[in-house]
């Protein structure tokens, strides 16, 4: 295929026509690239080196990948073409480079700041299409991709600046989190969050931002599209209900009225974010003076992101956004913190809600006329422990506050004091849960006690989940000989007012639970794959740190990690911890030890030879783990079973690498019959180098040098020159029983590479055997075509997603899975004719399954969907 460029072997079931898989012939790899961008000069990014030094604007480094295509001023996405370059420097399509760079920078902002893996949180591919239509002054997210017009060429250029690419992808983040409906107030919030994160992407990429959306695309003096620090300059409101405010209750949304203000009314939260980040003093359109100390862009961005992803939903309003932002700041930085104060006051600055700690709400008065005989001596609730003493019939302690979390129970204790005679006192406590300035709503009277002389008195209550977040009034009242009401003045007793912060639990100091069930799989000489069970957290786990020998080697967001760069024949210790958004780290998971395979390979599970085979007319059946089960008496002198081990004694092998270090030593084992032997039993290890067999090792074994009924082992060290071939070749062992010139050759396929599998077969008999090519028997499979598919094996379901059932006619001892290109991917030891294999961890594709039974080796294919 020319566009996108592709060439592949395609596998189709000859009976059903089902597409089974493909093997790309054009190999590609991600690599660093640079290019001339439209608005930011020469930029660095990742591109795909896909064919003969050619590059294209694709990569798989970031999440599921970043792909950028050119629509060439068309509107049919199927006609889009790759943007390519003959080198790693892109100079021919600055618009495409700009969009690709912007998508990468957006991914990195969300991932590095919040651990979010692409717009959907699970590695969604970031596809960008540039040069949509003609004279198209717009850019949009359509639910799965970004599309950018080239502008009209007179007032606006291509809409691919950093803040716009960040804006469009942020629509995807919103869709897969709060999913704010694109109309009225929720739609204005949707647009605003995209503006916020567009500016944050610009800031993180460049170290600065201008708070103007789309400044770069303006040409001919047209300037930006919107302003966050001064929305009024573009006819957008900076105050809820203030100048330029579009009434959201505008009937059926239409394009002509901006979907009831989604673009214009976004100015309110835009201004809130600017004030929160940078700080500002002034008077808003409602005449309210404000002064906010800025938190900086990073903290403001964290509060906005947590609000969007944790507290808002489809039909959220600006009031909901205020409540969620205050709660997000409380989660991250603690109740009463400077961050919570700034968040609250920034919303007040744009006309949404009251200022922090504003007690200007006019609560009714209540008091006791005299404290000469009795009064409240102490009030205790959570962190409040106020020995108030006799301060008069009413005491304003609203400067004393505590944090109360929703759906949580608390106990309040009131201690009275009598100056003389002990009188019966009645009690009431109220909390203004909805912050409407009274205590008259259902559930706001949290405690009552009939007149009693008991001291102290206590009662428990639970903060409702519907309570409004933020600071509110609590009233405590004690009245002589009766239960007080909230607005009552009475003869004897006292009333005290306090502040409670609803929805706050303080800064998040609770660490996640420790990860569990850490295990390793697929260990090779230099790599291993770790997996574990997820942790839980009161706020949310954002990542996992992997520790190697006690030191952190990096973090991941999922519950698995592929470890590379290990050393062969080395034991490593691993454990994992979890981290939350506040940086709290859990205790360690279970610790596991992983020993990498030796430099000789091993550790796969492909046995070089079948467990059972005949070595000719020698009268004995070779089988089992020792390959030496004797039956009968007809024997030929010098006949023996032969097998190959690596130097970890695993009975399995992977191939050497060309001029590499794998297979620097091999151990050859011989099992001899318990009969007399002559001296001079000769053995050779030979490799076909392309011009015939080359002997790389030889041994002469005297009769006294072996013990009957046991293996004789000998080790050969191989040099790089011994493996001086490419592709695949034959490896064979040859024996000459000198008394009668009996020979046995055993051949195997060797495939070069980092860790491909070696599969073997034998052509064995008593007498001279010349094996110059592999035979296709039940004991071997080659990686270049020939394979035995004798079907005494059943696998289902096929295709499989989770568990694959494997059934054989006899008991299986091992099950091994290879990728279609011969790479070992999974191996387990079994002892049953019916087994279930978990294949959920395998990538989609076609696989070869091999089962070793008591009688033979069986193979078939299955597909992982």
HELIX and SHEET records of a PDB file:
HELIX    1   1 UNK A   77  UNK A   79  5                                   3    
HELIX    2   2 UNK A   94  UNK A  114  1                                  21    
HELIX    3   3 UNK A  162  UNK A  175  1                                  14    
HELIX    4   4 UNK A  184  UNK A  206  1                                  23    
HELIX    5   5 UNK A  215  UNK A  217  5                                   3    
HELIX    6   6 UNK A  231  UNK A  234  5                                   4    
HELIX    7   7 UNK A  255  UNK A  257  5                                   3    
HELIX    8   8 UNK A  258  UNK A  261  1                                   4    
HELIX    9   9 UNK A  266  UNK A  278  1                                  13    
HELIX   10  10 UNK A  297  UNK A  306  1                                  10    
HELIX   11  11 UNK A  307  UNK A  311  3                                   5    
HELIX   12  12 UNK A  318  UNK A  333  1                                  16    
HELIX   13  13 UNK A  338  UNK A  349  1                                  12    
HELIX   14  14 UNK A  703  UNK A  705  5                                   3    
HELIX   15  15 UNK A  720  UNK A  723  5                                   4    
SHEET    1   A 2 UNK A   8  UNK A  12  0                                        
SHEET    2   A 2 UNK A  19  UNK A  24 -1                                        
SHEET    1   B 5 UNK A  84  UNK A  85  0                                        
SHEET    2   B 5 UNK A  54  UNK A  56 -1                                        
SHEET    3   B 5 UNK A  42  UNK A  51 -1                                        
SHEET    4   B 5 UNK A  29  UNK A  36 -1                                        
SHEET    5   B 5 UNK A  89  UNK A  90  1                                        
SHEET    1   C 3 UNK A  58  UNK A  59  0                                        
SHEET    2   C 3 UNK A  66  UNK A  70 -1                                        
SHEET    3   C 3 UNK A  81  UNK A  82 -1                                        
SHEET    1   D 5 UNK A  58  UNK A  59  0                                        
SHEET    2   D 5 UNK A  66  UNK A  70 -1                                        
SHEET    3   D 5 UNK A 126  UNK A 132  1                                        
SHEET    4   D 5 UNK A 146  UNK A 149  1                                        
SHEET    5   D 5 UNK A 139  UNK A 141 -1                                        
SHEET    1   E 2 UNK A 212  UNK A 213  0                                        
SHEET    2   E 2 UNK A 226  UNK A 227 -1                                        
SHEET    1   F 2 UNK A 280  UNK A 283  0                                        
SHEET    2   F 2 UNK A 289  UNK A 292 -1                                        
SHEET    1   G 3 UNK A 367  UNK A 370  0                                        
SHEET    2   G 3 UNK A 489  UNK A 502  1                                        
SHEET    3   G 3 UNK A 394  UNK A 404  1                                        
SHEET    1   H 5 UNK A 367  UNK A 370  0                                        
SHEET    2   H 5 UNK A 489  UNK A 502  1                                        
SHEET    3   H 5 UNK A 470  UNK A 480 -1                                        
SHEET    4   H 5 UNK A 425  UNK A 431 -1                                        
SHEET    5   H 5 UNK A 445  UNK A 452 -1                                        
SHEET    1   I 4 UNK A 384  UNK A 386  0                                        
SHEET    2   I 4 UNK A 374  UNK A 381 -1                                        
SHEET    3   I 4 UNK A 409  UNK A 418 -1                                        
SHEET    4   I 4 UNK A 457  UNK A 462 -1                                        
SHEET    1   J 3 UNK A 516  UNK A 521  0                                        
SHEET    2   J 3 UNK A 528  UNK A 533 -1                                        
SHEET    3   J 3 UNK A 560  UNK A 563 -1                                        
SHEET    1   K 4 UNK A 551  UNK A 556  0                                        
SHEET    2   K 4 UNK A 541  UNK A 548 -1                                        
SHEET    3   K 4 UNK A 571  UNK A 580 -1                                        
SHEET    4   K 4 UNK A 592  UNK A 595 -1                                        
SHEET    1   L 2 UNK A 620  UNK A 621  0                                        
SHEET    2   L 2 UNK A 629  UNK A 630 -1                                        
SHEET    1   M 3 UNK A 640  UNK A 645  0                                        
SHEET    2   M 3 UNK A 665  UNK A 672 -1                                        
SHEET    3   M 3 UNK A 711  UNK A 717 -1                                        
SHEET    1   N 4 UNK A 693  UNK A 701  0                                        
SHEET    2   N 4 UNK A 681  UNK A 688 -1                                        
SHEET    3   N 4 UNK A 728  UNK A 737 -1                                        
SHEET    4   N 4 UNK A 742  UNK A 751 -1                                        
SHEET    1   O 3 UNK A 793  UNK A 796  0                                        
SHEET    2   O 3 UNK A 803  UNK A 819 -1                                        
SHEET    3   O 3 UNK A 824  UNK A 838 -1                                        
SHEET    1   P 4 UNK A 793  UNK A 796  0                                        
SHEET    2   P 4 UNK A 803  UNK A 819 -1                                        
SHEET    3   P 4 UNK A 845  UNK A 853 -1                                        
SHEET    4   P 4 UNK A 857  UNK A 864 -1                                        
END                                                                             
